[in-house]
Amino acid sequence: MSVSPLTSPARQQHPAKAPMRKPPALAGVDVDAATEVLMRGGVALGLAAIALIHFLDLFSKFDETPYLGVAYLGLIATALVVAGRLVGGGGRRWWLAAGALAALAIAGYVLSRSVGLPASTVDIGNWEEPLGLASLFVEAVVAALSIYALGVIGNSAPSAMDAGTSAR
């Protein structure tokens, strides 16, 4: 019987690895590096999706209600900046920004569908619009992951939360 190189005992044994240094934002927290990378990547991808969804609706907003088009531009730019900062290892303030941005977008959707916004009542009652539902889903995921990350980071010492991120 031959032994596959993928299942051989020599292949299954891993040499001792040097411990990975945690990024400063989560130093001293009981979160492994892989979990942090996945959380950062997931939230950054979610923020990029929020930007894309609002970009797809941007031009019609400028036609309908120009101030909402400008608000969309602010949301898109902010989402991309926050995503970049999180990928770059930004600390607690960027997790807070991601969660707050997602929560504000959800609030805007709810207001526009319930009571309407100034000079914009066309979406009242339009709860099932596909782009809006996609946006709500992504925003809820971003908010939930950000809240989780803030809870994990909140368990570390204040000096560890933003160590090395003062310029971010």
C-alpha positions as CSV (number, residue, x, y, z in Angstrom):
1,M,0.0,0.0,0.0
2,S,1.5,3.3,-1.0
3,V,1.1,6.4,1.2
4,S,0.0,9.6,-0.4
5,P,2.3,12.6,0.1
6,L,-0.7,14.5,1.3
7,T,-1.5,12.0,4.1
8,S,2.0,10.7,5.0
9,P,3.0,11.1,8.6
10,A,5.8,13.4,7.5
11,R,3.3,15.6,5.8
12,Q,0.9,15.8,8.8
13,Q,3.6,16.9,11.2
14,H,4.1,20.6,11.2
15,P,7.4,22.2,12.3
16,A,7.3,24.5,15.3
17,K,6.1,27.9,14.1
18,A,7.0,31.2,15.7
19,P,3.8,32.7,17.3
20,M,2.1,35.3,15.1
21,R,2.2,38.8,16.4
22,K,-1.3,40.2,16.8
23,P,-2.1,43.5,15.0
24,P,-2.0,46.4,17.5
25,A,-5.7,46.9,17.4
26,L,-6.4,43.6,19.1
27,A,-3.1,43.1,21.0
28,G,-3.8,41.3,24.3
29,V,-7.2,40.0,23.2
30,D,-8.0,36.3,23.1
31,V,-8.8,36.4,19.3
32,D,-6.6,34.5,16.9
33,A,-5.1,36.3,13.9
34,A,-7.2,34.3,11.5
35,T,-10.5,35.3,13.1
36,E,-9.4,38.9,13.1
37,V,-8.4,38.8,9.5
38,L,-11.8,37.2,8.6
39,M,-13.7,39.8,10.6
40,R,-11.8,42.7,9.1
41,G,-12.1,41.3,5.6
42,G,-15.8,40.6,6.1
43,V,-16.6,44.0,7.3
44,A,-14.5,45.7,4.6
45,L,-16.2,43.6,2.0
46,G,-19.6,44.5,3.5
47,L,-18.7,48.2,3.4
48,A,-17.6,47.9,-0.2
49,A,-21.0,46.3,-1.0
50,I,-22.8,49.1,0.8
51,A,-20.9,51.6,-1.4
52,L,-21.7,49.6,-4.5
53,I,-25.4,49.3,-3.8
54,H,-25.7,53.0,-3.2
55,F,-23.6,53.8,-6.3
56,L,-26.1,51.7,-8.3
57,D,-28.9,53.9,-7.1
58,L,-26.9,57.2,-7.1
59,F,-27.9,58.6,-10.4
60,S,-31.6,58.2,-9.9
61,K,-31.3,59.8,-6.5
62,F,-29.7,62.9,-8.1
63,D,-32.6,63.1,-10.6
64,E,-35.3,62.6,-7.9
65,T,-33.8,64.4,-4.8
66,P,-30.4,66.0,-5.3
67,Y,-29.6,66.3,-1.6
68,L,-30.0,62.5,-1.2
69,G,-27.6,62.0,-4.1
70,V,-25.0,64.1,-2.2
71,A,-25.7,62.0,0.9
72,Y,-25.2,58.9,-1.1
73,L,-21.8,60.2,-2.2
74,G,-20.9,60.9,1.4
75,L,-22.0,57.4,2.4
76,I,-20.0,55.8,-0.5
77,A,-16.8,57.7,0.2
78,T,-17.0,57.1,4.0
79,A,-17.7,53.4,3.5
80,L,-14.6,53.0,1.3
81,V,-12.4,55.0,3.6
82,V,-13.5,53.0,6.7
83,A,-13.0,49.7,4.8
84,G,-9.5,50.7,3.9
85,R,-8.7,51.7,7.4
86,L,-10.0,48.4,8.8
87,V,-8.0,46.4,6.3
88,G,-5.0,48.4,7.2
89,G,-5.3,47.3,10.8
90,G,-7.2,50.4,12.2
91,G,-8.3,50.2,15.8
92,R,-11.5,50.6,17.8
93,R,-12.5,53.9,16.2
94,W,-12.8,52.3,12.8
95,W,-14.9,49.4,14.0
96,L,-17.1,52.0,15.6
97,A,-17.3,54.0,12.4
98,A,-18.2,50.9,10.4
99,G,-21.0,50.0,12.8
100,A,-22.3,53.6,13.0
101,L,-22.3,54.0,9.2
102,A,-24.3,50.8,8.8
103,A,-26.7,51.8,11.5
104,L,-27.2,55.2,9.9
105,A,-27.9,53.7,6.5
106,I,-30.5,51.3,8.1
107,A,-32.1,54.3,9.8
108,G,-32.2,56.2,6.5
109,Y,-33.9,53.3,4.8
110,V,-36.5,52.9,7.6
111,L,-37.2,56.6,7.6
112,S,-37.6,56.8,3.8
113,R,-40.0,53.9,3.8
114,S,-42.0,54.9,6.8
115,V,-42.5,58.6,7.1
116,G,-40.5,59.8,4.1
117,L,-37.7,62.3,3.9
118,P,-37.9,66.0,3.2
119,A,-38.9,66.4,-0.5
120,S,-38.8,62.7,-0.9
121,T,-42.0,60.7,-0.3
122,V,-41.9,58.4,-3.3
123,D,-40.5,55.5,-1.4
124,I,-43.0,55.4,1.5
125,G,-44.3,51.9,1.7
126,N,-41.7,50.5,-0.7
127,W,-40.3,48.0,1.7
128,E,-39.7,45.2,-0.8
129,E,-37.5,47.1,-3.3
130,P,-34.7,44.5,-4.1
131,L,-31.7,46.9,-3.9
132,G,-33.0,48.2,-0.6
133,L,-33.4,44.7,0.8
134,A,-29.9,43.8,-0.3
135,S,-28.6,46.9,1.3
136,L,-30.4,46.2,4.6
137,F,-29.0,42.7,4.7
138,V,-25.4,43.9,4.2
139,E,-25.8,46.8,6.6
140,A,-27.1,44.4,9.3
141,V,-24.1,42.1,8.8
142,V,-21.7,45.0,9.0
143,A,-23.3,46.4,12.1
144,A,-23.4,42.9,13.8
145,L,-19.8,42.2,13.1
146,S,-18.7,45.6,14.2
147,I,-20.6,45.3,17.5
148,Y,-19.0,41.9,18.1
149,A,-15.5,43.3,17.3
150,L,-16.1,46.3,19.7
151,G,-17.1,43.8,22.4
152,V,-13.9,41.8,21.9
153,I,-11.8,44.9,21.7
154,G,-13.5,46.3,24.7
155,N,-12.1,43.5,26.8
156,S,-8.6,44.7,26.2
157,A,-6.7,47.4,28.0
158,P,-7.2,50.9,26.6
159,S,-3.6,51.2,25.6
160,A,-3.9,48.0,23.5
161,M,-7.1,49.1,21.7
162,D,-5.5,51.8,19.7
163,A,-1.8,51.1,20.1
164,G,-0.1,52.2,16.9
165,T,-3.2,53.5,15.3
166,S,-3.1,57.2,16.4
167,A,-2.4,58.3,12.8
168,R,-5.3,56.2,11.5
